[in-house]
């Protein structure tokens, strides 16, 4: 029994000695947390109901932004685009017709009528001057002079009317409000064409971002509702590492802190940045809260790997996380 007591004392002294050595030499235990890789997937589906005619990618494909993903039947949409284009062309032609002058033959006829009316007016004007001189000398009847004066007034009005008609022929044939209404119709036709072209473009989907095709959720030949996912895409920037930190270490971690990662048979030099620290504990001790059991509280933390290293992790893969503490805060 005395021998066991001595061994116990020696063991206690050894533990204390190791603790004192680590305390004063700075060789503290390595801080490491266990976690796993996770990803936010982008589910891509059609914006309209329709028949899926082709899927251009396979699971595991690495694709770039803009790569073709899948197609839907677009026959009806192509017909709608063609109809909208023809209606716009018709509206444009109607505006051009209203804004155009009269026909050349009509303008020439109007010019001839104006010239004839002008010549008649000028003749009557000269006759009136002559009759006024003769009437004052009593060589012509006053009635003849007055009649010529009335005929001159009529001829002058006729010239004015002919000139107005010719000006109208040379200007646009449509009334201003009529032209404005038709221009509004052209704008409506353009909007209808833009909508038809957009619906047609939505029958052929491309990748919004680069990434890895995680899953194919529909196959060619299926009729899909709007919003039904076809492709599950995993962009590199959407991969993150989720790990859990106990309450005693929580105060040393902050958003933006650097961390390093390690996993089985992974490359070295993997690192990332903390982007989220949960404000809620993941585990509550079964006992009443006290200073003795608060260390059982753990908090979920998320760190984002470097974009160029993100695809080295697979969702669900166990990952060890080590902090890179700043020298001072």
LINVENRA-V431073 format. One record per pair of residues at least 24 apart in sequence whose ideal C-beta (glycine too) atoms are under 7 Angstrom apart, sorted by the first residue. I is the first residue (numbers start at 1). GAP is how many residues later the second one is. Records with the same first field share a line. If there is no record, write none. Layout:
I: GAP / GAP
//
This chain:
31: 291 / 292
32: 288 / 289 / 290
33: 210 / 211 / 212 / 288
34: 209 / 284 / 286
35: 206 / 207 / 208 / 209 / 284 / 286
36: 206 / 280 / 281 / 282 / 283
37: 202 / 204 / 276 / 277 / 278 / 279 / 280 / 282
38: 202 / 204 / 277
39: 195 / 199 / 200 / 276
40: 198
41: 173 / 191 / 192 / 193
42: 167 / 191 / 193
43: 186 / 189
44: 25 / 161 / 185 / 186 / 187 / 189
45: 179 / 182 / 183 / 184 / 185
46: 26 / 156 / 159 / 178 / 180
47: 155 / 179
48: 151 / 154 / 178
49: 175 / 176 / 177
50: 153 / 174
51: 172
52: 166 / 168 / 169 / 170 / 172 / 178
53: 167
54: 166
55: 161 / 164 / 165 / 175
57: 156 / 174
58: 155
59: 154 / 156 / 157
60: 152 / 153
61: 152
62: 150
63: 144 / 147 / 148 / 150
64: 146
65: 142 / 143 / 144 / 145
66: 140 / 141
67: 139 / 140
68: 136 / 138
69: 136 / 137 / 138 / 162
70: 135 / 160 / 161
71: 132 / 133
72: 131
74: 126 / 129
77: 119 / 122 / 123 / 126
78: 122
80: 116 / 119
81: 115 / 116 / 119
84: 105 / 108 / 109 / 112
85: 108
87: 102 / 105
88: 101 / 102 / 105
91: 91 / 94 / 95 / 98
92: 94
94: 88
95: 84 / 87 / 88 / 91
98: 74 / 75 / 76 / 80 / 81 / 84
99: 73 / 75 / 80
100: 72 / 73
101: 68 / 69 / 70 / 71
102: 67 / 71
106: 63
107: 62 / 63
110: 55 / 56 / 59
111: 55
113: 49
114: 45 / 48 / 49 / 52
117: 38 / 41 / 42 / 45
118: 41
120: 35
121: 31 / 34 / 35 / 38
124: 24 / 27 / 28 / 31
125: 27
128: 24
207: 26
209: 26
210: 25
211: 24 / 25
212: 99
236: 71 / 74 / 75
237: 70 / 73
239: 66 / 71 / 74
240: 62 / 63 / 64
241: 31 / 62 / 64 / 78 / 80
242: 58 / 60
243: 58 / 78
244: 38 / 54 / 55 / 56
245: 53 / 54 / 56
246: 49 / 51 / 52
247: 47 / 48 / 50
248: 47
250: 49
252: 73
253: 24 / 48 / 70
257: 66
258: 66
259: 44 / 62 / 63 / 64 / 65
260: 62 / 64
261: 44 / 58 / 60
262: 58
263: 54 / 55 / 56 / 57
266: 46
267: 45
270: 35 / 39 / 42
271: 35
272: 31 / 32 / 33 / 34
273: 30 / 31
274: 27 / 29
275: 27 / 28 / 29
276: 25 / 26
277: 24
//
